[in-house]
Amino acid sequence: MVTQIMTVAPLRFFLCFAFSASMLGQDGARWWRHVEFLADDKLEGRNTGSPGHKKAADYVAAQFERAGLKPAGVDGYIQPVKFATRAINEHGSSVLLTRAGKTVPLKLGEEVVIGLRIDPASRVEAAMVFVGYGLRVPEQSFDDFAGLDVRGKVVVHLTGAPAGMPGALSSHYQSAGERAANLKRLGAVGTITIPNPKQMDIPWSRSSLARLAPAMSLADPTLDEGGGMKVALTLNPAFADKLFEGSGHTFAEILEAANSGKPLPHFALPSTLKAKVAVARGVVESQNVAAVYPGTDAVMKKQYVVMSAH
């Protein structure tokens, strides 16, 4: 080896062992024993912050030590990481649309899901505006927000991107961090995402089951990508016309435009969103495992190749 190898394993990995197996000459049978241990039911899925995860981290650390790797964590090979956890209490939560004195409730789970990737406010009442795909892509001179005032409002958008937009740019600007940063600059307070049915790999009836699982984010507030957002909802496309009623537009019209590569309209929605969100919050500590495999070249050993696995 001519350079030092920095290996970090956040425990849903196997890549580190594939790497160390080839690097240190371990045969397939020994590699498979690692897989068997880490996939064993005794580790109970190795959920972040769980005792099973800690057992897996200790196992990886022991294997790194056995392989002669140098520890690079703050406690030997272990690098503790704190996460803030959030779990929805649907009994204390609700999502309503109000329009012309009429209240339309949205059924949690069946019609709408309250997202906990952000830390939501307990109550939100805001106007809504449909913003197409909700993207701003300077490299393509594309801006769904041009001429729109979304300050203090909830933006509603369809998943996907305009036809012909390069995949790398599309993926980048659809990422949660980029969306949140743009919406924060514009002063929006929340989002409602409507999946395009043609792009739904998992049906709503299955994907919505995950809504009750706790969400996690790094406990360090300076790393909070969703700062400033008060609510994040995902709407079942089968009920999307509840949002568009009275707007002069239909969800079928929007889907037809999207699926045929036409520009999407942008318009204010006549309803006001009222959301009440009850969340159980906590903190858990998880473990990364970090190690260094030193290089041998006198000059290049001062350089590092970082390998991570998940």
Contacts in CASP RR format, 6 or more apart in sequence:
PFRMAT RR
TARGET T0000
AUTHOR 0000-0000-0000
METHOD contacts of the structure
MODEL  1
MVTQIMTVAPLRFFLCFAFSASMLGQDGARWWRHVEFLADDKLEGRNTGS
PGHKKAADYVAAQFERAGLKPAGVDGYIQPVKFATRAINEHGSSVLLTRA
GKTVPLKLGEEVVIGLRIDPASRVEAAMVFVGYGLRVPEQSFDDFAGLDV
RGKVVVHLTGAPAGMPGALSSHYQSAGERAANLKRLGAVGTITIPNPKQM
DIPWSRSSLARLAPAMSLADPTLDEGGGMKVALTLNPAFADKLFEGSGHT
FAEILEAANSGKPLPHFALPSTLKAKVAVARGVVESQNVAAVYPGTDAVM
KKQYVVMSAH
1 23 0 8 1.000
1 293 0 8 1.000
1 294 0 8 1.000
1 295 0 8 1.000
1 296 0 8 1.000
1 297 0 8 1.000
2 295 0 8 1.000
2 296 0 8 1.000
2 297 0 8 1.000
2 300 0 8 1.000
2 301 0 8 1.000
3 295 0 8 1.000
3 297 0 8 1.000
3 300 0 8 1.000
3 301 0 8 1.000
3 303 0 8 1.000
3 304 0 8 1.000
3 305 0 8 1.000
4 292 0 8 1.000
4 293 0 8 1.000
4 294 0 8 1.000
4 295 0 8 1.000
4 301 0 8 1.000
4 302 0 8 1.000
4 303 0 8 1.000
4 304 0 8 1.000
4 305 0 8 1.000
5 23 0 8 1.000
5 292 0 8 1.000
5 293 0 8 1.000
5 295 0 8 1.000
5 304 0 8 1.000
5 305 0 8 1.000
5 307 0 8 1.000
6 72 0 8 1.000
6 290 0 8 1.000
6 291 0 8 1.000
6 292 0 8 1.000
6 304 0 8 1.000
6 305 0 8 1.000
6 306 0 8 1.000
6 307 0 8 1.000
7 16 0 8 1.000
7 19 0 8 1.000
7 20 0 8 1.000
7 64 0 8 1.000
7 69 0 8 1.000
7 290 0 8 1.000
7 291 0 8 1.000
7 292 0 8 1.000
7 293 0 8 1.000
7 307 0 8 1.000
7 308 0 8 1.000
7 309 0 8 1.000
8 72 0 8 1.000
8 79 0 8 1.000
8 288 0 8 1.000
8 289 0 8 1.000
8 290 0 8 1.000
8 306 0 8 1.000
8 307 0 8 1.000
8 308 0 8 1.000
8 309 0 8 1.000
9 16 0 8 1.000
9 60 0 8 1.000
9 288 0 8 1.000
9 289 0 8 1.000
9 290 0 8 1.000
9 308 0 8 1.000
9 309 0 8 1.000
10 286 0 8 1.000
10 288 0 8 1.000
10 289 0 8 1.000
10 308 0 8 1.000
10 309 0 8 1.000
10 310 0 8 1.000
11 46 0 8 1.000
11 53 0 8 1.000
11 56 0 8 1.000
11 57 0 8 1.000
11 60 0 8 1.000
11 286 0 8 1.000
11 287 0 8 1.000
11 288 0 8 1.000
11 289 0 8 1.000
12 46 0 8 1.000
12 309 0 8 1.000
12 310 0 8 1.000
13 309 0 8 1.000
13 310 0 8 1.000
14 34 0 8 1.000
14 35 0 8 1.000
14 38 0 8 1.000
14 309 0 8 1.000
15 307 0 8 1.000
15 309 0 8 1.000
16 60 0 8 1.000
16 307 0 8 1.000
16 309 0 8 1.000
17 31 0 8 1.000
17 34 0 8 1.000
17 35 0 8 1.000
17 63 0 8 1.000
18 31 0 8 1.000
19 307 0 8 1.000
19 309 0 8 1.000
20 26 0 8 1.000
20 63 0 8 1.000
20 64 0 8 1.000
20 67 0 8 1.000
20 69 0 8 1.000
21 27 0 8 1.000
21 28 0 8 1.000
21 30 0 8 1.000
21 31 0 8 1.000
23 293 0 8 1.000
24 67 0 8 1.000
34 63 0 8 1.000
37 43 0 8 1.000
37 59 0 8 1.000
38 46 0 8 1.000
38 56 0 8 1.000
38 59 0 8 1.000
42 52 0 8 1.000
42 55 0 8 1.000
43 52 0 8 1.000
43 53 0 8 1.000
43 55 0 8 1.000
43 56 0 8 1.000
44 50 0 8 1.000
44 51 0 8 1.000
44 52 0 8 1.000
45 52 0 8 1.000
45 53 0 8 1.000
46 52 0 8 1.000
46 53 0 8 1.000
46 56 0 8 1.000
47 53 0 8 1.000
48 83 0 8 1.000
48 216 0 8 1.000
48 284 0 8 1.000
48 286 0 8 1.000
49 83 0 8 1.000
49 284 0 8 1.000
49 285 0 8 1.000
49 286 0 8 1.000
49 287 0 8 1.000
53 286 0 8 1.000
53 287 0 8 1.000
54 287 0 8 1.000
57 78 0 8 1.000
57 287 0 8 1.000
57 288 0 8 1.000
57 289 0 8 1.000
58 78 0 8 1.000
60 77 0 8 1.000
60 289 0 8 1.000
61 71 0 8 1.000
61 76 0 8 1.000
61 77 0 8 1.000
61 78 0 8 1.000
61 289 0 8 1.000
64 71 0 8 1.000
64 77 0 8 1.000
64 289 0 8 1.000
64 291 0 8 1.000
65 71 0 8 1.000
65 77 0 8 1.000
68 293 0 8 1.000
69 77 0 8 1.000
69 291 0 8 1.000
69 292 0 8 1.000
69 293 0 8 1.000
70 291 0 8 1.000
70 292 0 8 1.000
70 293 0 8 1.000
70 294 0 8 1.000
71 77 0 8 1.000
71 290 0 8 1.000
71 291 0 8 1.000
71 292 0 8 1.000
72 79 0 8 1.000
72 290 0 8 1.000
72 291 0 8 1.000
72 292 0 8 1.000
73 79 0 8 1.000
73 288 0 8 1.000
73 290 0 8 1.000
74 80 0 8 1.000
77 289 0 8 1.000
77 290 0 8 1.000
77 291 0 8 1.000
78 287 0 8 1.000
78 288 0 8 1.000
78 289 0 8 1.000
78 290 0 8 1.000
79 287 0 8 1.000
79 288 0 8 1.000
79 289 0 8 1.000
79 290 0 8 1.000
80 285 0 8 1.000
80 286 0 8 1.000
80 287 0 8 1.000
80 288 0 8 1.000
81 218 0 8 1.000
81 285 0 8 1.000
81 286 0 8 1.000
81 287 0 8 1.000
81 288 0 8 1.000
82 218 0 8 1.000
82 219 0 8 1.000
82 220 0 8 1.000
82 283 0 8 1.000
82 284 0 8 1.000
82 285 0 8 1.000
82 286 0 8 1.000
83 216 0 8 1.000
83 217 0 8 1.000
83 218 0 8 1.000
83 219 0 8 1.000
83 283 0 8 1.000
83 284 0 8 1.000
83 285 0 8 1.000
83 286 0 8 1.000
84 119 0 8 1.000
84 216 0 8 1.000
84 217 0 8 1.000
84 218 0 8 1.000
84 219 0 8 1.000
84 281 0 8 1.000
84 282 0 8 1.000
84 283 0 8 1.000
85 214 0 8 1.000
85 215 0 8 1.000
85 216 0 8 1.000
85 281 0 8 1.000
85 282 0 8 1.000
85 283 0 8 1.000
85 284 0 8 1.000
86 116 0 8 1.000
86 119 0 8 1.000
86 214 0 8 1.000
86 215 0 8 1.000
86 216 0 8 1.000
86 217 0 8 1.000
86 279 0 8 1.000
86 280 0 8 1.000
86 281 0 8 1.000
86 282 0 8 1.000
87 116 0 8 1.000
87 212 0 8 1.000
87 213 0 8 1.000
87 214 0 8 1.000
87 215 0 8 1.000
87 279 0 8 1.000
87 280 0 8 1.000
88 114 0 8 1.000
88 115 0 8 1.000
88 116 0 8 1.000
88 211 0 8 1.000
88 212 0 8 1.000
88 277 0 8 1.000
88 278 0 8 1.000
88 279 0 8 1.000
89 278 0 8 1.000
89 279 0 8 1.000
89 280 0 8 1.000
90 108 0 8 1.000
90 109 0 8 1.000
90 114 0 8 1.000
90 212 0 8 1.000
90 278 0 8 1.000
91 278 0 8 1.000
92 276 0 8 1.000
92 278 0 8 1.000
93 108 0 8 1.000
93 114 0 8 1.000
93 275 0 8 1.000
93 276 0 8 1.000
93 277 0 8 1.000
93 278 0 8 1.000
94 105 0 8 1.000
94 108 0 8 1.000
94 274 0 8 1.000
94 275 0 8 1.000
94 276 0 8 1.000
95 105 0 8 1.000
95 106 0 8 1.000
95 108 0 8 1.000
95 112 0 8 1.000
95 114 0 8 1.000
95 233 0 8 1.000
95 273 0 8 1.000
95 274 0 8 1.000
95 275 0 8 1.000
95 276 0 8 1.000
96 103 0 8 1.000
96 104 0 8 1.000
96 105 0 8 1.000
96 106 0 8 1.000
96 273 0 8 1.000
96 274 0 8 1.000
96 275 0 8 1.000
97 103 0 8 1.000
97 104 0 8 1.000
97 105 0 8 1.000
97 106 0 8 1.000
97 242 0 8 1.000
97 243 0 8 1.000
97 271 0 8 1.000
97 272 0 8 1.000
97 273 0 8 1.000
97 274 0 8 1.000
98 104 0 8 1.000
98 271 0 8 1.000
98 272 0 8 1.000
98 274 0 8 1.000
99 245 0 8 1.000
99 246 0 8 1.000
99 270 0 8 1.000
99 271 0 8 1.000
99 272 0 8 1.000
100 270 0 8 1.000
104 242 0 8 1.000
104 271 0 8 1.000
106 112 0 8 1.000
106 235 0 8 1.000
106 239 0 8 1.000
106 242 0 8 1.000
108 114 0 8 1.000
108 211 0 8 1.000
109 208 0 8 1.000
109 211 0 8 1.000
109 236 0 8 1.000
110 208 0 8 1.000
110 236 0 8 1.000
111 235 0 8 1.000
111 236 0 8 1.000
111 239 0 8 1.000
111 242 0 8 1.000
112 233 0 8 1.000
112 234 0 8 1.000
112 235 0 8 1.000
112 236 0 8 1.000
112 239 0 8 1.000
113 208 0 8 1.000
113 211 0 8 1.000
113 233 0 8 1.000
113 234 0 8 1.000
114 120 0 8 1.000
114 211 0 8 1.000
114 231 0 8 1.000
114 232 0 8 1.000
114 233 0 8 1.000
114 275 0 8 1.000
114 277 0 8 1.000
115 211 0 8 1.000
115 215 0 8 1.000
115 232 0 8 1.000
115 233 0 8 1.000
115 234 0 8 1.000
116 214 0 8 1.000
116 215 0 8 1.000
116 232 0 8 1.000
116 279 0 8 1.000
117 176 0 8 1.000
117 215 0 8 1.000
117 217 0 8 1.000
117 226 0 8 1.000
117 232 0 8 1.000
118 180 0 8 1.000
118 226 0 8 1.000
118 227 0 8 1.000
118 228 0 8 1.000
118 229 0 8 1.000
118 230 0 8 1.000
118 231 0 8 1.000
118 232 0 8 1.000
119 217 0 8 1.000
119 224 0 8 1.000
119 226 0 8 1.000
119 227 0 8 1.000
119 279 0 8 1.000
119 281 0 8 1.000
120 229 0 8 1.000
120 230 0 8 1.000
120 231 0 8 1.000
120 232 0 8 1.000
120 275 0 8 1.000
120 277 0 8 1.000
120 279 0 8 1.000
121 230 0 8 1.000
121 231 0 8 1.000
121 277 0 8 1.000
122 276 0 8 1.000
122 277 0 8 1.000
122 278 0 8 1.000
122 279 0 8 1.000
123 274 0 8 1.000
123 275 0 8 1.000
123 276 0 8 1.000
123 277 0 8 1.000
124 154 0 8 1.000
124 189 0 8 1.000
124 190 0 8 1.000
124 230 0 8 1.000
124 231 0 8 1.000
124 273 0 8 1.000
124 274 0 8 1.000
124 275 0 8 1.000
124 277 0 8 1.000
125 272 0 8 1.000
125 273 0 8 1.000
125 274 0 8 1.000
125 275 0 8 1.000
126 152 0 8 1.000
126 153 0 8 1.000
126 154 0 8 1.000
126 189 0 8 1.000
126 190 0 8 1.000
126 230 0 8 1.000
126 272 0 8 1.000
126 273 0 8 1.000
127 152 0 8 1.000
127 153 0 8 1.000
127 154 0 8 1.000
127 268 0 8 1.000
127 269 0 8 1.000
127 272 0 8 1.000
127 273 0 8 1.000
128 153 0 8 1.000
128 154 0 8 1.000
128 155 0 8 1.000
128 156 0 8 1.000
128 192 0 8 1.000
128 243 0 8 1.000
128 268 0 8 1.000
128 269 0 8 1.000
128 271 0 8 1.000
128 272 0 8 1.000
128 273 0 8 1.000
129 148 0 8 1.000
129 150 0 8 1.000
129 153 0 8 1.000
129 154 0 8 1.000
129 155 0 8 1.000
129 156 0 8 1.000
129 266 0 8 1.000
129 267 0 8 1.000
129 268 0 8 1.000
129 269 0 8 1.000
130 155 0 8 1.000
130 156 0 8 1.000
130 157 0 8 1.000
130 243 0 8 1.000
130 244 0 8 1.000
130 247 0 8 1.000
130 249 0 8 1.000
130 254 0 8 1.000
130 265 0 8 1.000
130 266 0 8 1.000
130 267 0 8 1.000
130 268 0 8 1.000
130 269 0 8 1.000
131 144 0 8 1.000
131 145 0 8 1.000
131 148 0 8 1.000
131 150 0 8 1.000
131 155 0 8 1.000
131 156 0 8 1.000
131 157 0 8 1.000
131 266 0 8 1.000
132 144 0 8 1.000
132 157 0 8 1.000
132 158 0 8 1.000
132 254 0 8 1.000
132 264 0 8 1.000
132 265 0 8 1.000
132 266 0 8 1.000
133 144 0 8 1.000
133 157 0 8 1.000
133 158 0 8 1.000
133 159 0 8 1.000
133 160 0 8 1.000
133 161 0 8 1.000
133 162 0 8 1.000
133 174 0 8 1.000
133 264 0 8 1.000
134 144 0 8 1.000
134 145 0 8 1.000
134 155 0 8 1.000
134 157 0 8 1.000
134 179 0 8 1.000
135 142 0 8 1.000
135 143 0 8 1.000
135 144 0 8 1.000
135 161 0 8 1.000
135 162 0 8 1.000
135 170 0 8 1.000
135 173 0 8 1.000
135 174 0 8 1.000
136 142 0 8 1.000
136 143 0 8 1.000
136 144 0 8 1.000
136 145 0 8 1.000
136 173 0 8 1.000
136 182 0 8 1.000
137 143 0 8 1.000
137 165 0 8 1.000
137 169 0 8 1.000
137 170 0 8 1.000
137 173 0 8 1.000
139 169 0 8 1.000
140 165 0 8 1.000
140 166 0 8 1.000
140 169 0 8 1.000
142 162 0 8 1.000
142 165 0 8 1.000
144 157 0 8 1.000
144 264 0 8 1.000
144 266 0 8 1.000
145 182 0 8 1.000
145 186 0 8 1.000
148 266 0 8 1.000
150 183 0 8 1.000
150 186 0 8 1.000
150 187 0 8 1.000
150 188 0 8 1.000
151 186 0 8 1.000
151 187 0 8 1.000
151 188 0 8 1.000
152 187 0 8 1.000
152 188 0 8 1.000
152 189 0 8 1.000
153 188 0 8 1.000
153 189 0 8 1.000
153 190 0 8 1.000
154 188 0 8 1.000
154 189 0 8 1.000
154 190 0 8 1.000
154 191 0 8 1.000
154 192 0 8 1.000
154 231 0 8 1.000
154 273 0 8 1.000
155 183 0 8 1.000
155 188 0 8 1.000
155 190 0 8 1.000
155 191 0 8 1.000
155 192 0 8 1.000
156 191 0 8 1.000
156 192 0 8 1.000
156 194 0 8 1.000
156 235 0 8 1.000
156 243 0 8 1.000
156 269 0 8 1.000
157 191 0 8 1.000
157 192 0 8 1.000
157 193 0 8 1.000
157 194 0 8 1.000
158 194 0 8 1.000
158 196 0 8 1.000
158 254 0 8 1.000
158 255 0 8 1.000
158 258 0 8 1.000
158 264 0 8 1.000
159 174 0 8 1.000
159 193 0 8 1.000
159 194 0 8 1.000
159 195 0 8 1.000
159 196 0 8 1.000
159 199 0 8 1.000
160 170 0 8 1.000
160 174 0 8 1.000
160 196 0 8 1.000
160 199 0 8 1.000
160 258 0 8 1.000
161 167 0 8 1.000
161 170 0 8 1.000
161 173 0 8 1.000
161 174 0 8 1.000
162 261 0 8 1.000
162 263 0 8 1.000
163 261 0 8 1.000
172 178 0 8 1.000
173 179 0 8 1.000
176 225 0 8 1.000
176 226 0 8 1.000
177 225 0 8 1.000
177 226 0 8 1.000
179 191 0 8 1.000
180 225 0 8 1.000
180 226 0 8 1.000
180 227 0 8 1.000
180 228 0 8 1.000
180 229 0 8 1.000
181 225 0 8 1.000
183 190 0 8 1.000
183 191 0 8 1.000
183 229 0 8 1.000
184 226 0 8 1.000
184 227 0 8 1.000
184 228 0 8 1.000
184 229 0 8 1.000
188 229 0 8 1.000
189 228 0 8 1.000
189 229 0 8 1.000
189 230 0 8 1.000
189 231 0 8 1.000
190 229 0 8 1.000
190 230 0 8 1.000
190 231 0 8 1.000
190 232 0 8 1.000
191 229 0 8 1.000
191 231 0 8 1.000
191 232 0 8 1.000
191 233 0 8 1.000
192 233 0 8 1.000
192 234 0 8 1.000
192 235 0 8 1.000
192 243 0 8 1.000
192 273 0 8 1.000
193 232 0 8 1.000
193 233 0 8 1.000
193 234 0 8 1.000
193 235 0 8 1.000
194 234 0 8 1.000
194 235 0 8 1.000
194 237 0 8 1.000
194 240 0 8 1.000
194 243 0 8 1.000
194 251 0 8 1.000
195 204 0 8 1.000
195 234 0 8 1.000
195 237 0 8 1.000
196 237 0 8 1.000
196 255 0 8 1.000
196 258 0 8 1.000
196 259 0 8 1.000
197 237 0 8 1.000
197 255 0 8 1.000
198 255 0 8 1.000
198 259 0 8 1.000
200 207 0 8 1.000
200 237 0 8 1.000
204 236 0 8 1.000
204 237 0 8 1.000
204 238 0 8 1.000
208 236 0 8 1.000
216 284 0 8 1.000
217 223 0 8 1.000
217 224 0 8 1.000
217 225 0 8 1.000
218 224 0 8 1.000
219 283 0 8 1.000
231 273 0 8 1.000
231 275 0 8 1.000
231 277 0 8 1.000
233 275 0 8 1.000
235 243 0 8 1.000
237 251 0 8 1.000
240 251 0 8 1.000
241 250 0 8 1.000
241 251 0 8 1.000
243 251 0 8 1.000
243 269 0 8 1.000
243 271 0 8 1.000
244 250 0 8 1.000
244 251 0 8 1.000
244 254 0 8 1.000
244 269 0 8 1.000
245 270 0 8 1.000
245 271 0 8 1.000
246 270 0 8 1.000
247 267 0 8 1.000
247 268 0 8 1.000
247 269 0 8 1.000
247 270 0 8 1.000
248 267 0 8 1.000
249 265 0 8 1.000
249 267 0 8 1.000
254 264 0 8 1.000
254 265 0 8 1.000
256 262 0 8 1.000
257 263 0 8 1.000
257 264 0 8 1.000
257 265 0 8 1.000
258 264 0 8 1.000
294 301 0 8 1.000
295 301 0 8 1.000
END
